[in-house]
Amino acid sequence: MLAIFLKTLPFFALIGLGWFAGRIRFFPEAATEYLTRFVFYFALSAMLFRFAAKLSLAEIFDARFAAAYLTGCLAVYILAAIVARLRGIPATEMAVEAQCAVIGNTGFLGVPLLTALLGPEAAGPVLMLLAIDLIVFSSLITLIITGAREGHLSPRIFKTLALGLLKNPMIVAMVLGLAVSSANLTLPAPVDEFLMILGAAATPGALFAIGASLASKTAERLSVALWLSFAKLALHPLAVAIAALVVFKVEPFAAGVMIAAAALPVAGNVYILARNYGVAPQRVSASILISTMVSIVTVSLVVAWITGA
């Protein structure tokens, strides 16, 4: 356990450094926004493209793996939605809270952290999880909020969803990388070197940006934020573990990657969606802040458990 904690510590130290820089205003919100754009559109996309270009579709997509992850996620999603409705909050806020309970920071934190802790062979399962989060659950929250506000689902909504996915650089990077792999093409050495250098900026840039963005977040609505953090850090990996290991009998290493990814803190893009729709952004902000702080310990515990360390 101590060895795993020491391995994860530098990653969270980078988050802490970003938080400190943002807190003292050395790195203001505008700078954080542009650093996030650089990571999102360039560095992380380069890393994902390079990973996907070196993997076959069979190494990324597995129906049993996908079914296990979706089953675990939906169990916690439905539970969070029921708890929200029992508190009498509207469907729009229910969707945001359910999203907090199942969407982890797989892109900015999970990709670099899990491939470093579990090895490069973890890249395929992580890319699959990221694709499910982006395609299934990002679409689901949009459908629920828009449908609740407009009273129906129009073809325009589905067109907007499709365009959003096509414009998402992480989705585009993975699809293009798989196209290169499927065509049995080998990246020319200068191109591979370029992608490796650019992709190497993703890890420190993403972690620093996470920390800097946390500096502007506040811990309001603590009771709800604590519940959502518990759901994300404890219930989500537990549900995914049961689905993967007991129900669907997923291959042990892939199941371990899935469980570790489920233990990641609430993703920053949930806050972006909440702010964009004007639905409970402070609640999401607090959930991200609390879950990220606690995950320093919980992620280490989960990784130590699945690796037997």
N, C-alpha and C positions, 0 to 999 in steps of 0.2 A: 504493500500500500504506500509506504513512504517513498519508494523508488518511483512509482507512478505519479505521486503528488509532486515530487521534485521535477519530473519531466513536464508536467502541466504548468508548473509555477512560472516559467519564463513567458508562456503564452498569456497568462493572466497578468503578469507583471507589465507586459506591453499594453494591455488594456488599462491597467492602473496608471501607467505613464501618460497615456492619452487622456484619461480622466483628469489627472493633475494639470496637464497643459491646458485643458479646457476650463478647469475650475479657476485657475489664476488668470484666465483670459489671454494667456500667451498664444493660445490656439482658439480663436473665436469661432462662433457657429458658422460663419461664412466659409472659413478655412476648412472646417469639418465637412461641410457640404461638398466642397470641391475635391477634397481628398477622397470622400466616398464615391464621387463620380469617377475619379481616376481608377479606383479599385474595381468598381462595378463594371465599367465599360471597357477597361483595358487590362489591368493586371489579372483580376480574377478570371476574366473571360479567356485570357491567354493561357492561364493555368488549366482551366476546364477543357479548352480546345486541345491542348497538348495531351492531357490525360485521355480524353475520348479518342484521339487519333491513334493512340497506342493500344486501345482496347477493342475487342470485338463486341458486337451487339449482345452476343450470348454471355459475355462477361459482365455486362451491365444489366440487361433485362432478364428476369426470372419470374415467371408468373406466380409461383408459390411464395417467393420473397415479397413481391408486390402485394399479394393478397394478405399476407401476414401483417405487413406494415399498415395497410389500409384498415384491416380489422382492428388492430390495436389503437390506431388513431381515432377511428370512428367511435369506438367504445368510450374513450375519454371525451371526445367532441360532444357526443350525445349526453354524457353525464354532466359536463360543464353547461350545456344548453339547458338541461332540466333544472339544475341548480339556479341558473339565471332566471328562468321563467317562474320558478317557485318564489323568487324574491320580487316578482312582479315587474321586472324591467322589460322594455319593448324588444321586439325581435331584432332590431338593428344592433342594440347593445349586447344582446344574447350572442349574435354572430361574432362580434368582436371578442367577447370573453371566451367563447369556444375556440376561436382562432389562437388566442394566447395559450390555451391549454395544450395545443398539439403542434404548433409551428415553432421549431427551434432555429437557432442561428446556424443552420447547416452550411450556407454559402460562405459567410465571412469567417466563422469560427470553426465549423465542423470540418470543412475540406482540409485546411492546413493542419488542424489539431489531430484529427483522426488518422490522416495519412502519416503523420509524424509518429504517433503513438502506436499504431497498429500495423504500419508498413504500407508501402505503395500499393499492395494488393487490395487495400481497403478502398481504393479510388473508385472501382466499379460500383460496389454497393452504395457508396456515398452519393455518386452521381445519380443513381436510380432514386434514392430517397429525395434528393434535391429536386429532381424532375417531378416526382409525385406531389411534393409540397407546392411547387410553382404552378403546376397544371391543375391539380384537383382542388386543393384547398384555397388557393388564391382566387380561383374561379368561383368556388362555393360561397365565400364571403361576399363577393360582388353580387352574385345572384340573389342571396338572401336580403342584403341591404337594399339593392335596387328594387327587387320585387316587393319588399315591405313598404317602400316609399311610394312606388307607383301603383301598387295593387295588382300588378300582372307582370309577366315576363314577355317582353316584346323581342322580335328578331334583332332589333338594334342592339340589345344588350349582348346577344351572342356574337354579333359582329364586333362589338367593342372588346369582348373577351378574346376573340381570335386575333385581333390586331395587337392587343396587349401582349399576348404570348409571342407573336411574331417579332415584336419590337424588344422583347426581353433579351439582353445580350447573353445571359447565362444559358438560356434555352438555345439561342442561335449558335453559340459556341459549341455546345454539346452535340447538336445536330450536325453541324459542319464537321466536327471532329470524327463523329461516327461515319459520316459520308466518306471521309478520307480513309478510315480504317476499312470500311466495307469494300472500297475500290482497291484494296491491297496496295495503297500508295504509301511510300515512305517519305517523310518530310525531308527536304534537302537540309544538309547540315547547317547552313547559315540561318535557314528559317527556324529549325529546331532550337538553335542557340539563341536566336532572337526571342522566341517564345519562352524559353527557359529563363532568360534574364528578366523579361517583362513579368512573367508569372511569379518569379521570386519576390517581386515587390508586393504581391498580393497578401502574403502572410503578415509582415510587419505593418503594412498600410491598413489592412482590414482591421487588425486588432487595435491599432492606435486610433482608428476612426471610431470603432465601437466605444472605446473609453472616452474619447472626446465628446461623442454624442451623449453619453451617460451624464456628463457634467451639467448638461442643461435640463436633465430630467428631475422630477420631484417625486417624493414618496407620499402622494396623497391617496386617499381611500385605501388605507393600509389593510383593513380586514379583507377586502376583496382581492387586493394585490397579493396578499399572503396566501389566500386560497388558490388563486390562479398559479402562483409560483409553485405551490405544493403539487397541484395537478400536473404542471409541466415537468418538474424535476423528479417527482416520485411516482405519481399515478401513470403518467405517459410511458416511461420506460418499463414499469411493471406490466402494464397492459400489452405492450409490444413484446415483452419477454414471454408472456403466456401464449400469445398468438404465434410467435415464431418457434418457440421450443416445444410447446405442448400440443397446440392445435395443428399447425402446418408442418412441423418437423423440418424447419429450414436448416440447411447445412450450418454447422456450428460457427465457423468463422464469420460467415455472412450474417448470421443471427446476432453475433456479438457486435458487429459493426452497427447493425440496426438498433440494437438496444442502447449502445453508446451514443448514437446520434439522437435517439429519443430523449436522452438525459441532458441535452444541451439547453441553455436558457432561452427564454422567449426571444424571437427574432425581431430585429429592428424594423423590418418591413411591415410588421403588424402595426407599429406606431404610424408609419407612413400612410397605410391604408386608413387607419382610424382618424388621423388628422385630415386626410383628403376628403373623407365622408363626413367629418365633423361629429364623430361618434366616440365618446369616452376616451379621448386621447390621454388625459391625465391618468386614468386607470391603467391604460396600457403602459404608459411611461413608468409608473410605479412598479408594474409587474416585471418590466425589462430590467429595471434597476435592481430590484430585490433578487430576482432569479439569477442574474449574472453574478452578483456578489456571492450568493449561496452556492452556485455551481462550481466555484473554485474547489469546494470539498466534495460535492455530490458527483461531479464528473469523474474525479479521481477515484472515488469509491466504486462507481459503476465499471470503469475501465479496469480497475484492480480485480473486480469480481469476474469479469468476462475473460480476462487473461490469466487468472489464477495467480496473480502476483501478490 
